[in-house]
Amino acid sequence: MVTLACSDGALVCPVDDLRHSVTLTDMFDCVAPSDAVVSLPHISCSTMAKVLDFCRSREPGAEAPEADDRLMLDVHDSEAPGAHLELFKLIQAASFLNIEALLALGCREVALMLQGKNTAEMRETFRIENDFTPEEEEALKREHAWAFSSDVI
């Protein structure tokens, strides 16, 4: 058993549940995992619980995201308030723990959230403030006309 000291508490799990994390398996190659406490100060317990659920649901060696994995992420309602924040926390955790399949799945989900949206819709989805003045925006559009030939990705 391994104790995962997260930013807001601790989780205890079997070492096998962490087999998809390259970071942790490399660490356990150097240090015996029994009674180990792994400090994860930038990952919350709720995010780590989702990471563990993902790892438990995957077969060893299964790297490519599967069709039903989107439901596992529990962010399939990408229009719900705060859904993208949870998704980004999950992507950050997958990146830090080096879990390629979860990182790919998270990035694919972000791409699906952006698909078919223009700049204004993307800003609205991710609550990004437009810090350009109308004059600056027009200058950018003139300077980079090729990028604005189609306002939808």
Residue pairs with C-beta under 8 A, 6 or more apart in sequence:
1 12
1 13
1 14
1 15
1 34
1 35
2 12
2 13
2 14
2 15
2 18
2 33
2 36
2 37
2 38
3 10
3 11
3 12
3 36
3 37
3 38
4 10
4 11
4 12
4 13
4 38
4 40
4 48
5 37
5 38
5 39
5 40
5 41
6 40
6 41
6 43
6 44
6 45
6 47
6 48
7 40
7 41
7 42
7 43
7 44
7 45
8 44
8 45
9 45
10 45
11 45
11 48
11 49
11 52
13 52
15 28
15 33
17 52
17 55
17 56
18 24
18 25
18 28
18 52
18 55
19 25
19 55
19 60
20 54
20 55
20 58
20 60
20 99
20 101
20 102
21 55
21 97
21 98
21 99
22 97
22 98
22 99
22 100
23 96
23 97
23 98
24 38
24 97
27 38
28 36
40 48
40 96
42 92
42 96
43 51
43 89
43 92
43 93
43 96
44 89
47 86
47 89
47 90
47 93
48 93
50 73
50 74
50 90
51 90
51 93
51 94
51 97
51 99
51 102
53 72
54 69
54 72
54 73
54 99
54 101
54 102
54 105
55 99
55 102
57 72
58 101
62 101
63 100
63 101
63 104
64 101
64 104
65 101
65 104
65 105
65 108
69 105
70 76
70 105
70 109
73 87
73 90
73 105
73 106
73 109
74 86
75 83
75 84
75 86
75 87
75 90
75 109
77 83
78 84
78 87
78 109
78 112
78 113
78 125
79 125
84 110
84 113
84 125
84 126
87 106
87 109
87 110
87 113
88 110
90 102
90 106
91 103
91 106
91 107
91 110
93 102
94 102
94 103
94 106
95 103
113 125
114 122
114 125
114 153
115 153
116 152
116 153
117 125
117 152
117 153
118 151
118 152
119 151
120 130
122 128
123 129
123 130
130 137
132 140
141 148
